[in-house]
Amino acid sequence: MQKDIKLQYYGKVQDGKIVLPGKRLLQEVVGQFDGRSIEVTFQLKRKRRSNNQNAYYWGVVIPRILQAFIDLGNDLQSGNNGHAELIHNYLLDKFLDNGIDLFDADMNIEKTRSSTTRCTTTEYMEYLDRIIQWAAECLNIVIPEPNTEYA
């Protein structure tokens, strides 16, 4: 059984024409899918959260909030990856609403858990801003802004 093949190309619409990387696209698509049915989807290219944003979140935000919960007497451990993941899931549930709606056979809607991987860089910054404000108001901690020297 052949794996699902996904070829992804970036182009633009300019002066009423679709501009794609012509020769390479044609060679690769024909090479992979010759004689088979394909599906083509067009969507706006979105800039996803950056590696720097993700490093800041896991390296500064999560540890600071985890430590704040420890300082408040919660039975958690600093440096425990499972506890860091617990804090991450708590923050997702509290501050992010980008889960995907799924319908079951009775047409009941179930929503998947939100995910930072579906955030654009702007949405991710808004998510971080909500967390930082909440941490200051409810945990009495200051989380330094990205690219800030701190001790």
N, C-alpha and C positions, 0 to 999 in steps of 0.2 A: 504494500500500500504506500503510495507516494504522499509525502508530507504536503501540507498546504504551502504553496509558494506565494509569496507576496513581494512584488517589485514595487518600489515607491519612487516616484519622480516628482520634482518640484518644477513648476512652470508659472506662467502668469497669463492673464488675459489683457491684451494690449491692442488698442485701436480696433476692437471688434474681432480679434483673432486670438485663438488659443496658441500660446507659444510654449513648446515642450522641448526637451533635449532630443531632437529628431533622430539622428542616425543610431545613437546608442540605445535609445528607447526602443526603436523598431527592431533592432537586432536582438536585444534581450527578450522582449515580449514574444517575438516570433519563435525564438529559440526555446523558450520555456512552455509556450502555450499553443504551438502550431497544431491546428486541427481540433482544438478544444474550445469549449465555451468559456468566456471570461466575463467578469463583472467590473465595470468602471465606475468609480465614485469620484466626484469633485467636491472639495470642501476648502474653506479658507485655511491657509497655513497658519497655525497658532504657535507662538513661542511658548514652550512649556517651561515649567519652573527650572531654574538653573541649578547646576551642581553646587555653586556657591550658596544658594538659598538653602538647599538641602543640607549641606555641611553645617551651616549656621543653626538650622533647626535642630539637628541631631547632636551637634557639638556644643551648643550654648543653651538654646531654649529648653529642650527636654531635660538636660541635666540640672538646670537651675530650678525648674518646676519640680522635678523629682526630689531635689534636696529640700525645697520648701515644704513639700508634703512630709518628708522625713522629720524636718524640724518641728512640724506641727504634731508629731507623735504617731504618724502612720507607720505601720509595720512594713516598710519598704527598705531597699538597700541601694545605695549609690553604686553605680558601676554594674548593676545587675541588668543585663540586656532584657530579660523578661519584664522587669519593672519599668524600664524605659519604654518598652512596647506598650505596656499597660497605660502609661501616661499618654503616649501618642494616641492610642485608641480613645482614651477619655477626651482628649482635646478634639479629635475628629468628631466625636459624637456631640460635643458641646459647641463647636465653632465652625463646622463645615457642613454644608448641605449640598453635596453634588453627587449623591448616590443615583443609581440608575433604576428606574421603575421596571419591574418584571411582573408579568401577568401570569397567573396560574390558569388551569383549565376552566375554573369558574369565573374567570375574569377579575379575580381579586388582585389588587395591586400590592406587591411587596417591593420595598425599596432596599437596594444593596447598601452596604456601608459606604460612606463617603471616602474619598481617596485623594491624597495630595497629588498623586500622579496625574490626575485629570485636571489639575489647576494650570492656568497660564501663569506667567511670572507675576502679572498684576493681581490675579486672584490669590496667589500664594502670599504675596506681600500683604494683602488685606486680611488674610487668615492669620498671618503672624502679628499684624497690628492688633487684631482683636484679642489674641492670646496675651500679648505684652500689656495691653491696657487692663485686662482681667487680672493678670498676675500682680500688677501694681495695686489694684483696688481690693482684691480678695485674698491675696497671699502676702501682701505687703513686701513684695520683692521688686527689685529693678532688674530687668533683663536688658543688658546693653544692646544698643543698636548694632547692626552688622558693621564690620570694618572699624569697630571701636576698640581701642586698647583698654584692657581692664585687668584687674588683678584677681 
